[in-house]
Amino acid sequence: MHRRTTTTLLPSIAIFISGYTPLFLIMIIKDIKEFVWYEHVLKEPFFIINKIVLPYWVSVKNANVVISLIAISIISLLLLRYVLNNITNNPFEIRIITAKSRSSEVVNYTIPYMISFVAFDLNLWQDIASLILFLSVLCLLSIRSQSIFINPILSAIGYGLYDCSYSEGGITKECVMLSKDDLLPDSDEKYKKLNNYMGIIS
């Protein structure tokens, strides 16, 4: 049986990358060189405060890399939102028979990879090349194994992962489901198939 997925290659890559936006944010924070501060002296002190000091600009060591990471993160998150808004069109009605949460696997699956890259130095081209190579291989494996939806960003916005058995048209089937709501036995739901092994509750 051929592996089928409802997402094409570009959205699949974007969904994968979106899961690593927390890592990119950590890298950007680590690359900050200094803050540029704005100071405003009050004409009259407010209690013990006589001036307001706020950061209004950030200076980074590797501006081009940081801008690239920000752009990639924003584009991937926008594509993830687009996919989620459109992937549940024309859902099928099912009845949940059993459901077991697997949401903790998202942490076990992704966080160790992120931790391994926290010490990366964006000043070193070797580190950047290693990151690109590693994420490229991991992206390929995630797409081929149909696991791109095991994503910490989806968990952060409320999607849980469930092992489900369900009835569709009188036929009992099994699937891993993504759902924003708790899945309960004997509940009627609407779902859309994502690939051979996963579905999403609309």
C-alpha positions in Angstrom: 0.0 0.0 0.0 1.4 3.4 -1.0 1.8 6.0 1.7 -0.6 8.8 1.1 -0.8 12.2 2.8 -3.2 15.1 2.5 -0.3 17.6 2.6 2.0 18.2 -0.4 5.8 18.6 0.0 6.0 22.3 0.7 3.4 22.4 3.4 4.9 19.3 4.9 8.3 20.9 5.1 6.7 24.1 6.6 4.9 22.0 9.3 8.1 20.3 10.2 10.1 23.5 10.4 7.3 25.1 12.5 8.0 22.5 15.2 11.5 23.9 15.6 10.6 27.6 15.9 11.3 27.4 19.7 14.8 26.3 18.9 15.2 29.2 16.5 14.0 31.6 19.1 16.6 30.3 21.6 19.3 30.7 19.0 18.2 34.3 18.3 18.2 35.1 22.0 21.7 33.7 22.4 22.9 35.8 19.4 21.8 39.1 21.0 24.8 41.4 21.5 23.2 44.3 23.3 20.0 46.2 23.8 19.6 49.8 22.7 17.7 51.7 25.4 15.3 54.7 25.2 15.4 57.0 28.2 12.8 59.6 29.0 13.3 61.9 32.0 10.0 62.8 33.7 9.4 66.5 34.4 8.1 65.5 37.8 9.0 62.3 39.7 6.2 59.7 39.9 6.7 58.3 43.4 10.4 57.3 43.3 10.5 57.1 39.5 12.2 60.0 37.8 12.8 58.5 34.3 11.5 55.7 32.1 14.0 53.3 30.5 12.8 50.9 27.8 14.6 48.8 25.1 13.6 49.8 21.6 16.2 48.0 19.5 18.3 44.9 19.7 21.8 44.5 18.3 22.8 41.0 17.2 26.1 39.4 16.2 24.9 37.7 13.0 22.1 39.8 11.6 21.7 37.9 8.3 21.3 34.6 10.1 18.9 36.0 12.6 16.8 37.6 9.9 16.7 34.3 8.0 15.6 32.4 11.1 12.9 34.9 11.8 11.6 34.8 8.2 11.7 31.0 8.1 9.8 30.8 11.4 7.1 33.3 10.4 6.6 31.7 7.0 6.4 28.1 8.5 3.9 29.2 11.2 1.7 31.0 8.6 1.7 27.9 6.4 0.9 25.7 9.4 -2.1 28.0 10.2 -3.2 27.8 6.5 -3.0 24.0 6.5 -4.9 23.7 9.8 -7.6 26.0 8.5 -8.1 24.1 5.3 -7.2 20.5 6.0 -10.5 19.7 7.8 -12.8 20.6 4.9 -15.3 17.9 4.0 -14.8 15.8 7.2 -16.2 12.3 7.8 -18.5 11.4 10.7 -17.1 8.7 13.1 -17.9 7.3 16.5 -15.0 7.0 19.0 -14.8 3.5 20.6 -11.6 3.9 22.6 -9.1 6.8 23.0 -5.8 6.9 24.8 -3.7 10.0 25.1 -0.2 10.0 23.6 0.5 13.7 24.0 3.5 13.2 26.2 5.3 11.6 23.2 5.5 15.0 21.6 7.9 16.1 24.3 9.9 12.9 24.1 10.1 13.1 20.3 11.2 16.7 19.8 12.8 18.3 22.9 16.0 16.1 23.0 16.7 17.3 19.4 16.2 20.9 20.4 18.5 20.6 23.5 21.3 19.2 21.4 21.4 22.4 19.4 21.1 24.9 22.2 24.9 25.2 22.4 25.2 26.0 18.7 27.2 29.1 17.8 25.8 31.1 14.9 29.3 32.7 14.3 30.5 29.3 13.1 29.6 28.2 9.6 30.3 24.6 10.6 27.5 24.8 13.2 25.1 26.4 10.8 25.9 23.8 8.1 25.5 21.0 10.7 22.1 22.4 11.7 20.9 22.6 8.1 22.1 19.0 7.4 20.6 17.6 10.6 17.2 19.3 10.1 17.1 18.3 6.4 17.7 14.6 7.3 15.2 14.8 10.1 12.6 16.5 7.9 13.0 13.8 5.2 12.6 11.0 7.9 9.6 12.8 9.4 7.9 13.2 6.0 8.7 9.6 5.0 7.5 8.2 8.3 4.4 10.5 8.2 5.2 11.9 11.6 5.3 15.6 10.8 2.2 16.3 12.8 3.9 15.2 16.0 4.8 18.8 16.6 5.3 20.8 19.8 3.7 23.9 18.3 0.5 21.9 17.7 0.6 20.9 21.3 1.2 24.5 22.4 -2.0 25.6 20.6 -4.0 22.9 22.2 -3.9 19.8 20.0 -3.6 16.5 21.8 -2.4 13.2 20.3 -4.6 10.1 20.8 -4.5 6.4 20.0 -8.1 5.7 18.8 -10.3 3.0 17.6 -13.4 4.3 15.9 -16.4 3.2 13.9 -16.8 4.7 10.4 -19.8 3.4 8.3 -20.1 0.4 10.6 -16.5 -0.6 10.1 -14.1 -0.5 13.1 -10.7 1.2 12.4 -7.7 2.4 14.3 -5.8 5.6 13.9 -3.7 8.2 15.7 -5.8 11.3 16.1 -5.1 15.0 16.6 -7.8 16.8 18.5 -8.2 20.0 20.4 -10.9 18.4 22.6 -10.6 15.4 24.8 -11.7 12.3 22.9 -14.2 10.2 24.9 -15.6 6.7 24.2 -19.0 6.7 22.4 -18.7 10.3 21.3 -19.6 11.3 17.8 -16.9 13.3 16.0 -16.0 14.6 12.6 -12.5 13.8 11.3 -10.3 14.1 8.2 -7.6 11.6 7.3 -4.1 13.1 7.3 -2.2 10.0 6.1 -2.4 6.3 6.4 -1.9 6.4 10.1 -3.2 9.7 11.4 -6.3 11.8 11.4 -7.5 15.1 12.7 -10.7 15.9 14.5 -12.4 19.0 13.0 
